[in-house]
Amino acid sequence: MTNDDTAHVPTPADPPVPAGAHGPDEHSGVVEQKKSFSETVSSLVKRMLLALIGVAILVVLYFILRSIAPRWWADTVASIVGTDAGFTTGVLYGLVIGIVCTAVPLVSFAMAVASWNKLKHFFGVIFLLVGIVFAVPNVMTLAINRADPAQSASIRSAQTKLGDIIGFQGATLIGAIIGGLIALIVIYYIVNYKLRGKKIRAATAVQPEDK
């Protein structure tokens, strides 16, 4: 072959790619998806366990407070609201306690679940404790209302004292329903915010590959 012939040999537009060069990359996405799925399942299980732990603590707290502190809670409510308070005052306090002490625990538990994998679970534990503390008033009122008056003299005394606060117990129940609805709305926006953040991070991670 002469030099003239070699000059007309076409050169490839792109350098040849060695066989198998794209092999690992083609399967890397699948491996990452499987890994991310398993991590997601593990994270969900841990977060569900955290929520169940919170519920279990509230159930245990319910029985403990019902047995040792019904009279104390009734005296506390009576000192705050007043046994001689009118219907409006009793309803107002009942609504406030019902709403706040339902919405805050539910939102706190949701935030505990949402933040459980960050900063060594610090925020998750804090939110869990906040939710439990704010749930105590409603747990106490429920425990007194549901207790058998024949169980003890302190139960009978607590039921009588709470019953003397006109409108308080019924308003607490209505407030708890309203607080639950408010909490569901807030949790809905929290979930949407987290999902939107994940989509933004995924889109940002893909952009360098498209350039």
KATACOR-V859425 format. One record per residue. N is the residue number from 1. RES is the residue in one small letter. PHI is phi in degrees with one decimal (* if undefined). PSI is psi in radians with two decimals (NA if undefined). D_CENTER is the distance of its C-alpha to the mean C-alpha in whole Angstrom. Layout:
BEGIN
n:N res:RES phi:PHI psi:PSI d_center:D_CENTER
n:N res:RES phi:PHI psi:PSI d_center:D_CENTER
END
This chain:
BEGIN
n:1 res:m phi:* psi:2.34 d_center:78
n:2 res:t phi:-86.7 psi:2.99 d_center:79
n:3 res:n phi:-64.6 psi:-0.54 d_center:77
n:4 res:d phi:-66.4 psi:-0.61 d_center:77
n:5 res:d phi:-68.9 psi:-0.67 d_center:75
n:6 res:t phi:-70.2 psi:-0.41 d_center:73
n:7 res:a phi:-70.1 psi:-0.43 d_center:72
n:8 res:h phi:-96.9 psi:0.14 d_center:71
n:9 res:v phi:-73.1 psi:2.15 d_center:69
n:10 res:p phi:-67.8 psi:2.44 d_center:65
n:11 res:t phi:-97.9 psi:2.41 d_center:62
n:12 res:p phi:-65.0 psi:2.56 d_center:59
n:13 res:a phi:-66.2 psi:-0.68 d_center:56
n:14 res:d phi:-121.7 psi:2.58 d_center:54
n:15 res:p phi:-64.6 psi:2.55 d_center:54
n:16 res:p phi:-63.0 psi:2.49 d_center:54
n:17 res:v phi:-98.2 psi:2.18 d_center:51
n:18 res:p phi:-59.1 psi:2.57 d_center:51
n:19 res:a phi:-63.0 psi:2.38 d_center:50
n:20 res:g phi:84.3 psi:0.04 d_center:47
n:21 res:a phi:-66.3 psi:-0.58 d_center:46
n:22 res:h phi:-92.9 psi:-0.01 d_center:43
n:23 res:g phi:-57.7 psi:-0.98 d_center:42
n:24 res:p phi:-62.0 psi:-0.62 d_center:39
n:25 res:d phi:-68.1 psi:-0.64 d_center:38
n:26 res:e phi:-65.8 psi:-0.55 d_center:38
n:27 res:h phi:-96.6 psi:-0.16 d_center:36
n:28 res:s phi:-65.4 psi:-0.64 d_center:34
n:29 res:g phi:-61.6 psi:-0.69 d_center:31
n:30 res:v phi:-65.5 psi:-0.74 d_center:31
n:31 res:v phi:-62.9 psi:-0.74 d_center:31
n:32 res:e phi:-65.2 psi:-0.68 d_center:28
n:33 res:q phi:-62.8 psi:-0.75 d_center:26
n:34 res:k phi:-64.1 psi:-0.74 d_center:26
n:35 res:k phi:-64.4 psi:-0.78 d_center:25
n:36 res:s phi:-65.0 psi:-0.60 d_center:22
n:37 res:f phi:-65.4 psi:-0.78 d_center:21
n:38 res:s phi:-65.2 psi:-0.68 d_center:22
n:39 res:e phi:-65.7 psi:-0.66 d_center:19
n:40 res:t phi:-64.5 psi:-0.77 d_center:17
n:41 res:v phi:-62.5 psi:-0.76 d_center:17
n:42 res:s phi:-62.1 psi:-0.72 d_center:17
n:43 res:s phi:-65.4 psi:-0.73 d_center:14
n:44 res:l phi:-63.7 psi:-0.71 d_center:12
n:45 res:v phi:-62.9 psi:-0.76 d_center:14
n:46 res:k phi:-63.4 psi:-0.69 d_center:13
n:47 res:r phi:-71.4 psi:-0.65 d_center:9
n:48 res:m phi:-63.7 psi:-0.68 d_center:10
n:49 res:l phi:-63.1 psi:-0.67 d_center:12
n:50 res:l phi:-62.8 psi:-0.78 d_center:9
n:51 res:a phi:-62.4 psi:-0.71 d_center:7
n:52 res:l phi:-65.9 psi:-0.63 d_center:11
n:53 res:i phi:-62.9 psi:-0.74 d_center:12
n:54 res:g phi:-61.0 psi:-0.77 d_center:10
n:55 res:v phi:-64.4 psi:-0.75 d_center:12
n:56 res:a phi:-61.8 psi:-0.70 d_center:15
n:57 res:i phi:-62.9 psi:-0.72 d_center:15
n:58 res:l phi:-64.9 psi:-0.68 d_center:15
n:59 res:v phi:-64.2 psi:-0.80 d_center:17
n:60 res:v phi:-62.2 psi:-0.73 d_center:20
n:61 res:l phi:-62.5 psi:-0.65 d_center:19
n:62 res:y phi:-57.2 psi:-0.87 d_center:20
n:63 res:f phi:-71.3 psi:-0.61 d_center:23
n:64 res:i phi:-67.2 psi:-0.86 d_center:24
n:65 res:l phi:-66.9 psi:-0.58 d_center:24
n:66 res:r phi:-64.5 psi:-0.52 d_center:26
n:67 res:s phi:-91.1 psi:-0.43 d_center:29
n:68 res:i phi:-118.2 psi:-0.31 d_center:29
n:69 res:a phi:-134.4 psi:0.43 d_center:28
n:70 res:p phi:-65.9 psi:-0.73 d_center:29
n:71 res:r phi:-66.9 psi:-0.67 d_center:32
n:72 res:w phi:-60.7 psi:-0.78 d_center:30
n:73 res:w phi:-66.8 psi:-0.72 d_center:27
n:74 res:a phi:-62.9 psi:-0.73 d_center:30
n:75 res:d phi:-64.2 psi:-0.67 d_center:32
n:76 res:t phi:-64.2 psi:-0.81 d_center:29
n:77 res:v phi:-64.0 psi:-0.74 d_center:28
n:78 res:a phi:-63.4 psi:-0.63 d_center:32
n:79 res:s phi:-72.7 psi:-0.53 d_center:33
n:80 res:i phi:-80.1 psi:-0.88 d_center:30
n:81 res:v phi:-85.0 psi:-0.76 d_center:31
n:82 res:g phi:98.7 psi:2.22 d_center:35
n:83 res:t phi:-68.6 psi:-0.39 d_center:36
n:84 res:d phi:-98.8 psi:0.25 d_center:39
n:85 res:a phi:-68.6 psi:2.66 d_center:36
n:86 res:g phi:-75.9 psi:3.08 d_center:37
n:87 res:f phi:-61.2 psi:-0.75 d_center:35
n:88 res:t phi:-62.2 psi:-0.76 d_center:33
n:89 res:t phi:-65.2 psi:-0.76 d_center:32
n:90 res:g phi:-62.0 psi:-0.74 d_center:31
n:91 res:v phi:-66.5 psi:-0.74 d_center:29
n:92 res:l phi:-61.5 psi:-0.85 d_center:27
n:93 res:y phi:-64.1 psi:-0.70 d_center:26
n:94 res:g phi:-63.0 psi:-0.74 d_center:25
n:95 res:l phi:-64.4 psi:-0.78 d_center:23
n:96 res:v phi:-62.5 psi:-0.84 d_center:21
n:97 res:i phi:-63.9 psi:-0.76 d_center:20
n:98 res:g phi:-62.2 psi:-0.78 d_center:19
n:99 res:i phi:-68.6 psi:-0.93 d_center:17
n:100 res:v phi:-64.2 psi:-0.77 d_center:16
n:101 res:c phi:-82.5 psi:0.09 d_center:15
n:102 res:t phi:-110.2 psi:-0.81 d_center:13
n:103 res:a phi:-66.2 psi:-0.80 d_center:11
n:104 res:v phi:-63.6 psi:-0.81 d_center:10
n:105 res:p phi:-61.2 psi:-0.75 d_center:9
n:106 res:l phi:-64.3 psi:-0.79 d_center:6
n:107 res:v phi:-65.9 psi:-0.68 d_center:6
n:108 res:s phi:-63.7 psi:-0.73 d_center:6
n:109 res:f phi:-63.7 psi:-0.70 d_center:4
n:110 res:a phi:-64.5 psi:-0.70 d_center:1
n:111 res:m phi:-68.2 psi:-0.61 d_center:4
n:112 res:a phi:-62.5 psi:-0.76 d_center:5
n:113 res:v phi:-66.4 psi:-0.71 d_center:5
n:114 res:a phi:-70.1 psi:-0.53 d_center:6
n:115 res:s phi:-106.2 psi:0.29 d_center:9
n:116 res:w phi:-66.6 psi:-0.48 d_center:10
n:117 res:n phi:-91.8 psi:0.13 d_center:13
n:118 res:k phi:-111.3 psi:2.50 d_center:14
n:119 res:l phi:50.9 psi:0.83 d_center:17
n:120 res:k phi:55.2 psi:0.69 d_center:17
n:121 res:h phi:66.9 psi:0.24 d_center:13
n:122 res:f phi:-61.1 psi:-0.90 d_center:14
n:123 res:f phi:-66.1 psi:-0.61 d_center:12
n:124 res:g phi:-60.4 psi:-0.77 d_center:9
n:125 res:v phi:-66.2 psi:-0.72 d_center:11
n:126 res:i phi:-62.0 psi:-0.83 d_center:12
n:127 res:f phi:-62.4 psi:-0.67 d_center:8
n:128 res:l phi:-62.9 psi:-0.78 d_center:9
n:129 res:l phi:-66.0 psi:-0.71 d_center:12
n:130 res:v phi:-60.9 psi:-0.77 d_center:12
n:131 res:g phi:-61.4 psi:-0.72 d_center:9
n:132 res:i phi:-65.5 psi:-0.76 d_center:12
n:133 res:v phi:-62.6 psi:-0.79 d_center:15
n:134 res:f phi:-71.5 psi:-0.35 d_center:14
n:135 res:a phi:-80.7 psi:-0.28 d_center:14
n:136 res:v phi:-56.9 psi:-0.82 d_center:17
n:137 res:p phi:-56.7 psi:-0.80 d_center:20
n:138 res:n phi:-68.0 psi:-0.65 d_center:18
n:139 res:v phi:-62.7 psi:-0.73 d_center:19
n:140 res:m phi:-65.7 psi:-0.80 d_center:22
n:141 res:t phi:-61.8 psi:-0.75 d_center:23
n:142 res:l phi:-63.8 psi:-0.74 d_center:22
n:143 res:a phi:-61.8 psi:-0.70 d_center:24
n:144 res:i phi:-69.2 psi:-0.74 d_center:27
n:145 res:n phi:-66.9 psi:-0.64 d_center:27
n:146 res:r phi:-87.6 psi:-0.18 d_center:27
n:147 res:a phi:-74.1 psi:2.64 d_center:29
n:148 res:d phi:-77.6 psi:2.12 d_center:33
n:149 res:p phi:-61.8 psi:-0.37 d_center:35
n:150 res:a phi:-80.3 psi:-0.06 d_center:38
n:151 res:q phi:-69.0 psi:-0.77 d_center:35
n:152 res:s phi:-161.2 psi:2.85 d_center:36
n:153 res:a phi:-68.8 psi:-0.57 d_center:38
n:154 res:s phi:-66.8 psi:-0.62 d_center:35
n:155 res:i phi:-65.1 psi:-0.81 d_center:33
n:156 res:r phi:-62.1 psi:-0.73 d_center:36
n:157 res:s phi:-64.2 psi:-0.74 d_center:36
n:158 res:a phi:-65.7 psi:-0.74 d_center:32
n:159 res:q phi:-64.2 psi:-0.68 d_center:32
n:160 res:t phi:-65.6 psi:-0.75 d_center:36
n:161 res:k phi:-68.4 psi:-0.72 d_center:34
n:162 res:l phi:-67.5 psi:-0.62 d_center:31
n:163 res:g phi:-65.7 psi:-0.45 d_center:33
n:164 res:d phi:-74.8 psi:-0.30 d_center:36
n:165 res:i phi:-86.7 psi:1.76 d_center:33
n:166 res:i phi:-63.8 psi:2.22 d_center:34
n:167 res:g phi:82.4 psi:-0.12 d_center:31
n:168 res:f phi:-68.8 psi:-0.87 d_center:28
n:169 res:q phi:-68.5 psi:-0.73 d_center:27
n:170 res:g phi:-64.9 psi:-0.70 d_center:27
n:171 res:a phi:-67.3 psi:-0.58 d_center:25
n:172 res:t phi:-62.9 psi:-0.71 d_center:23
n:173 res:l phi:-64.2 psi:-0.79 d_center:22
n:174 res:i phi:-63.6 psi:-0.73 d_center:22
n:175 res:g phi:-62.1 psi:-0.64 d_center:20
n:176 res:a phi:-63.9 psi:-0.68 d_center:17
n:177 res:i phi:-65.3 psi:-0.79 d_center:18
n:178 res:i phi:-63.1 psi:-0.76 d_center:18
n:179 res:g phi:-62.0 psi:-0.64 d_center:15
n:180 res:g phi:-64.2 psi:-0.71 d_center:13
n:181 res:l phi:-65.8 psi:-0.74 d_center:14
n:182 res:i phi:-61.3 psi:-0.75 d_center:13
n:183 res:a phi:-62.1 psi:-0.71 d_center:10
n:184 res:l phi:-62.2 psi:-0.69 d_center:10
n:185 res:i phi:-65.2 psi:-0.79 d_center:12
n:186 res:v phi:-63.3 psi:-0.75 d_center:10
n:187 res:i phi:-63.4 psi:-0.66 d_center:7
n:188 res:y phi:-58.9 psi:-0.78 d_center:10
n:189 res:y phi:-70.0 psi:-0.59 d_center:12
n:190 res:i phi:-63.2 psi:-0.80 d_center:9
n:191 res:v phi:-62.9 psi:-0.77 d_center:9
n:192 res:n phi:-62.6 psi:-0.67 d_center:13
n:193 res:y phi:-63.3 psi:-0.76 d_center:13
n:194 res:k phi:-66.8 psi:-0.73 d_center:12
n:195 res:l phi:-64.3 psi:-0.70 d_center:15
n:196 res:r phi:-65.4 psi:-0.67 d_center:17
n:197 res:g phi:-62.7 psi:-0.70 d_center:17
n:198 res:k phi:-63.8 psi:-0.70 d_center:18
n:199 res:k phi:-65.7 psi:-0.69 d_center:21
n:200 res:i phi:-65.5 psi:-0.75 d_center:22
n:201 res:r phi:-64.8 psi:-0.66 d_center:22
n:202 res:a phi:-65.8 psi:-0.73 d_center:24
n:203 res:a phi:-65.9 psi:-0.67 d_center:26
n:204 res:t phi:-65.7 psi:-0.64 d_center:27
n:205 res:a phi:-70.1 psi:-0.52 d_center:28
n:206 res:v phi:-81.0 psi:-0.48 d_center:30
n:207 res:q phi:-56.2 psi:-0.79 d_center:32
n:208 res:p phi:-59.9 psi:-0.54 d_center:34
n:209 res:e phi:-72.4 psi:-0.48 d_center:35
n:210 res:d phi:-80.7 psi:-0.33 d_center:36
n:211 res:k phi:-77.4 psi:NA d_center:39
END
